[in-house]
Amino acid sequence: MGNTYNIYKIRPNKYDELIEKVEKVDLIEQKTIISGNYEMTFYFSEKLKGNEIWWWTTYREFFNKDVKAPSNHFFYGLLICRNTDDNKEIYAVSLGKSHFYLSKFIEFDFGISLAVRMADENTILLKKSRYFTGTKRQDISSYASFVKDSYESGESVEHIKLKATDKEIWGEKNIIFADSIQMDINKRPEELVEIFNSISDTVKRNPIINLPKLEAVTDEVLVEELDNELLTSLLDHNFAVGIEEIRAFGINICFSYSEYSYEIVYRKKKGKTFRRKLGNSLDILEIAKFVEDEKVVNLDNLKIQFKREDSGVYTSPIKEVVDYYKELEGYCYFLKNGEWFCFNSTFMEYLKRSLDNIETILKEDLIETEYLKWRAEKAENLDQEVVTDNKILYREYYFNQKLSQEEGYVLLDRQLKEIRAIETGKRKHKIEVADLYKDKEIISVKIASKPESLIYNIEQSKTSIELIMQKEVNIEYTINSAALWFVFDKNIQKITDISSIQFLLAIDSWKKRIEFFGLKPKIYISKHNKVQ
């Protein structure tokens, strides 16, 4: 007869904390059994008080008088197994609700990391994934027959159900892999030593499944190294460090940091606090200067204060404010809500493959000297009240107008379209759907020195296409293709030359949405030539 086991791997440096937690949640130590090279200690909710039954009072009149107030007893247990030859090998088998108490002490992604080394990919029956591009955020899929390597760009697999390749070791039944492994196998608890030793041997092997997944960085040494890399990048004024453009503070969503005034705060070990007002803009160079002036050594003590009259004061650690991407030893690390994450190489391969499939065309440069000459002449005409088409002087309009005049693009820049209000009777909103149109293609143009500042433009293009295709906005042109036209101040040959992971994820999300509507996505790249 088979037994079901839910097995977790415990982080060695968290073992003592786990034992403290076990005692706090009324798990009482029972017997310890030595089996092979493992010491197995069982913990049980021996003195469980039980939970009150909510409907007892409501229906009390229907019970016989001698019936005492009942309570539900849901017992739970935990088997902690330590390798006597290697104190780093610690496993926990949860019973009942005890798994709720393990999350702070386990090796995240333990099950998935094991699966990619010993499972048969062709037997996947169920897969739960988180998505970082497209309209899906999470998805659970079941399969009658899984096609090997059929993962999507932007997909991170978190949970799979499938069979092992070696049935003699792992059994013939399906195994569920996530942060733990759940298996039904013909072994008694003391015989799990064979499974533990097989796990130890298996995790040393190379993966046999290329599974895209997002991994939290739990190695404290690596976290410290990444923090130091971020600190060095700030001091070196490295443009790989940017500012998150869209963030939420409580119930407030801030799309533009100009809505706030800022103060940077650093607390040193001895309790002394250093502050500097930053005005109404977050400039990474100003932050870097403060870091240098105050000799900041610990980023965890560096914070940004956000102030706005109508919503008070908010404080965020600097690691929650900056957008930073770093590649180390072939792995891509980035900050998300102040925590370090890593996309494994397979995730990046699927993302790169998707982005490389977007038709990309290199176009003519934007010449700064020509723009400055145009602006000066137009400004002079405006001063002298010479009749002109408009009073617009910014670069993007000049660039778009030049393309319109010289290459036959229809100029849509500043042409606003109305969309209906959400609430009946309210005024309609006006939006700019695109910048250019030509040959059944609608184009959004953006000039920027930092990739992170382009994300809003990408989202704006995606929204515009949705409104057009859903007939919320009426335009007089036929559309077969949608394009993004970027003007960079660096030599960029293809979109994957950009090192901002958030930018690349935004592009892939845009691509999927464009293809969803049956349109062809396309990218144009120009260089902003600033040589005077």
N, C-alpha and C positions, 0 to 999 in steps of 0.2 A: 504494500500500500504506500502511495506517495505522500510526502509531506510538503507543504508550501513554506518556503523560507524567503524572508525579505532581508537581504544582507546589505549592510552599509560598511564603508571603509572609514575608520576614524583617523583624524589627523593626530599624529603622535603628540604634538605639542598642546593638544586640547584634551588629552586623556584625563588629567587631574581635574580640569573644569567639568568634564562630563560626569565624573564620579560625584562631584559636589552637586551637580544638577540632579542626578539620580536620587540623591538623598533628599533633596528639597521637594521632589514630586512624589514622595511616599513610596518609592520603590525600595523594598527591603531586601538586603542581601540574603541569598539562600545558600545552597551548596556550591562548592568549587570542585570541578572534575578535571583531572589531567588526562588529555587524550592526545597521544602522539606528542608533537612539539607545541601543543596549544594548551593554555590554561583557560578553562571555561567557567565563568562565574555567572550564576543566574540571579536576576533581581525580579521581585514579584510585588504587586500591589496588595500585600497581605492584609493590611488594616484599612481597606477601602471603606469609606463611610457611605458611599452610595449617593445617588442623585435623587432629589425629590421628584415625584411624578406630578406634573402640573395639573392634571385633571382630577387628582384625588379629592381636592376640596370641592370642586364643581359637582362631582357625582357622589359625594359622601353619603347622601340620604339613600342611595340605592344599595349601599353595602350593609352587610350584617353588622350588628353592633360590636361583636367580638373581633372584627378584623382590624388589625393594627395598621397604621399609616405605612404603606409600602414605599420602597425605594428601588431604583434600578442600580444594579451593580455591574459595571462593565470593567472587568478585570483586565489588567495589562501586564506585560512582562518584558524583560530585556535580557538577552544572553550576550555578555561581553567576552570576547575571545582574544587572548593575547599570545603572540608567538614567543615562546620561552627562549628561542635562539636569536630572534630579531625583534627588539622592542618597538620597531617602527611598523610592524605588521599587527594591526589591531582591527578587529571586525566586530560589528554589533548586529545581532539578529533581533528585529523588533516584533513584538506580539501585541495585538490590540492597538491602543492609541499611543504607545510609547514612541512611535516614529515622530510624533509632533515635537518631542523634546530633543531631537538629534540634530536639527538643522545647523546649529552653530558649531558643531563639532566634527562634521563629516567632510570628506573630500568630495567637493562638488564635481559632477560629471564623471564620477567613478564608474557607473554602469555603462555609460556611452563609451568611455575610453576602453573598457573591457570588450564591449561588443565589436568595435572596429578591428579587434585582434583575433576574435574567435568565432564570430557569427557568420551565418550564410545569408548574404544580402538578398539573394533570390527568394528567400522565404519570408520577407517582411509582410506581416499581416496588418500592422497598424503603425502609424507614424504621427507624432505630434511635433509641430515645428513652430518657431517664432520667425516672423518675417520683418526685415528691415527695409524693404523696398516694396512698392506696389500698394494696393489698397488693403491687402490682408495684414493683420497683425499676428494672429495665431490661427492655426488650422490643425484639425485632426482628420487624418485620411485613413481609410481602411482599403485593403487591396485583396482581390482574388488572386492576382498575379502581378508581382512587382517587377518593373523593368529596371535593371541594374543601372546605376548612375543617373537616374532620372530625377535629379534635384533641380531646384530653381535658383537663379541668382538672388542673393539677399536672404536666402533661407538658412536658418540655423536649427538643426534637428536636436530636440531635447528629450525625446521619449520614443523608443521603438520596441516592437514586439516581433520576435522572429526566433528561429531555431539556431542551434550551434552546429558548427561543421563536424566536430568530434562528438558523436552521440555516446560513445563509451564513457567519456569523462562527464559530460554535462547532461546526458539524458536525451530522450527523443522529443520531449514536449517543448512548447514555446516558452521562451524566457522574455521577461520584460526588463528592459535596460533604461535607466534614467540616472538619477543621483545614486540610486541603489540598483540591485538586481533582484528580481523576484522569480523564483524558480520552483517547480514542482518536481521533486526527485525522490527516488526510493532509497533514502538514507535517513538514519536516525540523527538527532542533533550532534551526538558525539562523533559521528562519522563525517561531519562537515569539515573536519581537518583536511580531508582529501580535496575538497572544493577550495578551501583557503590556500592550500599549497599550489593547486592548479592555477588559481588566480595570480599568485605571486610569480609563477613561471610565465604565465601568458602575457602579463602587462609589460614584460621585458621584450616581447617580440615586436616586430614592425607591423603596422596596421595592414589589414587585407581589404578593408572597406574605406573608400574615400568619402567620408561623411562631412558635409559642411556644418560647422558648429561654432557657436560663440562661447568663449571660455572666460570666466572671471579669473583674474589674476589673484591667486591666494598665497603665492610665495612671497613672504615678507621681505626677503632679500631683493627679489625682483621689483617689488613695489617701491622699495627705497631707491633702487637704481633708476627706475623710471621717474620718480620724484626728482632725483638729482639731474637727470637729463632735461626735465622740464625747467628746473632752476637754471641750468647752464644755458638753455635756449633763450630764456628770458634775459639773462645777462649779456648774451651775445647778440641780442636783438634779432633772433632768428625768426623769419616770417612763417615758420611752420607753426608758431604759436599765434592763435587768433582769439577773438572774442565771440562767444555764443551770441548770435543775432536774435534768436527768439527763445525766450525763457518765461516760465510761469513763476509768479511769486504769490503764494496764497491763492486768492480768487482772481488776482490780476494777471493778465497776459500782456507782456511787454514785447512789442514788435520792433520798437526803436528805442535804443537806450537814451536818446536825447530827451525822453520824457522824464528822466530822473536826474538828480544830482548825486554825486558819488564822493565817497571818502574811502581811502585805503587804510587799513588798520593792521598793525603788526605787534604782537605781544611777545616779548622776549621771556626767557626762562625765569628771570628774577621778578617778573610781574610788571616791568616797565612797558608802557604802551606808546607806540609811535603812530602818528596819524598824518595824513596829507589829503587835502581836498583836491578832487580831480575835475570839478566843474560838472557840466551836463553831458560829458561824453567820456566813454571808456576808451582810452588810447593805450594800446599795448606798450608803446614806447614810454609813456609816463609811468606805467606799472613797473616796467623794467628798470627805469631810473630810480624809483623808490626802492626796489629790491637791491639795487647796487648801493645806493646811498646809506641804507639802514643795515647793510650787510646781513640780509635775510639768509638764514641757513635751514630753516624748517618751514616748508610751505604749509604745513598743517596749522601754523599759527598766523597765517596771512589771510586776511578776509577783506571783502568789499562790502561797504554799507550803501544801500540804495535808499534814497529819500525822495518822497513825492508828497506834496501837501495833502492830496485827497486820499492817500492810502498809507501814510505813515512811513516807518523805517523797516527795511529788511536787511538781513546780513547773510552773506553766503561765503563759504570758503573759496579761496581763489581757484581751487581745483574744480569747483562747480561752475565757474564763470568762463574759464578759458577753454578754447577748442584746440586740442593738441593731438598730433598724430606722430608716432615714432616707430621706425622699423629697426628691430634688433634681431640679429642672427636669423633672418628670414621670416620673422613673425611680426605682424602688424598690431601695435598696441594703440589704444586711444582712450581718452577720458570720456566718461558718460556719468553725469550727475556726481562727479567727484570721485568715482571709482574707476579703476583700471580694468579694461576688458581687452581680450585678444580674439581676433578672428583667426581661425586656423587657416593654413595654407589652402585647403580645399575650398573654404568659403571664398577666399580671395580669387582662386582660379575660376570659380563659377561666375563671380562678379566681373572679372576681367573679360571672360569669354563673352558675356552678355554685352558689355560695353564696346568690345572690339567689333561686334556685329552692327553697330550703328555706323551708317555711312558718314564719313568725316572728310570735309573738303577744306584745304588751306586756301585762304583768300588774301586779298591785298591788304597792305599795312594801313594803319591810321597814322598819318604823319603829323606829329604835334605842331611843327612849325607852320604847316599849311592851315591847321585849325586855328592857331593863334592869329595868323594873318586874316583869316575869314572873320573871326570874332572882332578883331580891332576895326576892320572896315565896316562891319554891320553895326557895331556900337557907335562909331562915328556917324553913320547914316541916321541912327536913331536920335543921337544928340542934335543933329541938324534937321530933324523932323522930315527926313527923306522917306517917302512911302516905301514900306517893306511889307513882306507877307505876314510877318509876326515879329515879336520881340524876343524870341527864344535864342539864347546864346550858348547853351551847353553842348558838350562834345557829341553826345549820342545823337542829338538832332542834326548836327553838322554831318556826322558820318552817314546817317540814314538819308539825309537830303542829297548828299554827294552820290550815294548808290542809286538813288531815284533818278537823278539827272543824268548820270553817266552810264548806268547799266539797265535802266528801264524798270526798276522796282517801283511798285505802287507804295507811296509813302502813307503809312497809317499812324505814324507817331503823332500823338496828341489828338487823334481822332477818337472821341469817347463814344461808347455805346451804352444805352440805357438797359438796366435789368430791373425787373419788378421787385418791390420790397417784400420782405417776408410777411409783414403784417398788412392786412387789407386796409386801404385808405392812406397808407404812408407814401411819402415821396419815393420815386424811383431812384436807384443808384446809377452812377455812371462809372464805367471802367474803360481802361485802354486795353483792347484785346490783343494787340500785337504792334510791331513797328513797321514791318515790310510785308509785301505780298508780291509773288511773281510765279508764273507757271504752276498755278494751283497749289502753291506752297505758302503757308503763313509763317512768319519769322519773328522771333523775339530777339532783340539785340541788347547786349549788356557789355559795358566797358568797366573793368575792375582790375585792381592790382592783387587782390586777395580772393582766392576761390570761395572762401566762406561767405563773402558778401554777395556771391552769385546765387546762393541757395534760394533767397527770396524770389529772384527773377525766375528761377526754374519752377518754383511752386506757382508763381503768377501765370506762367505759360500753361502749366497743367490745368489750372483753374479756368483759364480763358478757353482752352480747347473743350473742356467739359461743358461750359456754358453754351458754346457754339454748337457742339454735337447734340446737346440735349435741347437745342432750340430755345434756350433762355435768352440768347442774344442772336439777333438777325444780322447777317452780313450778306452782301451781294455777290460774294465770290465763292466759286467751287473750291473745295479743299481736299486734296489727296495726300498732302504731306504737311508735317509740322517740324519746324527747325528752331534750334537755338544757335545764335551767332555770338560767340564770345570774342572779346578783344582783350588779350592778355599783354602784360608788359614784359613777359619772358618768352623765350622761344619754346613754344609748345607745339609738338607735331601731332599728338593724338591725345585724347581726353584722359587716358590712363597715365599720362605723364604727370598729372596733377596728384599731389601726395595727400590731399585732404580726403579722408575716408568718408566724411559726412557729405562732401561735395559729390563723390562718386556714387554713394548710395542715393542721393537726391536725383542724379542723372538717370540711374537705373529705374528708379520709381517713376520718373517722367516718361522714360521709354516704354515701360509696361502700360502706362495709361494711354499713351498715344496709340500703341498697337491694339489696345482694347477697343478703341473706336474705329479700327480698320484703317488707320493712317500710317504712313511711313515716317519714322523718326529720322532726323538728319541733324548733323552738327557742322557749323562753319567756324573756322578759327582764323583770326587775324592777329597781328602783332601791333601793339601800341609803340610806335617808334618815337621815343622821346629825345633823341639826339638833337641837340640845338645846333 
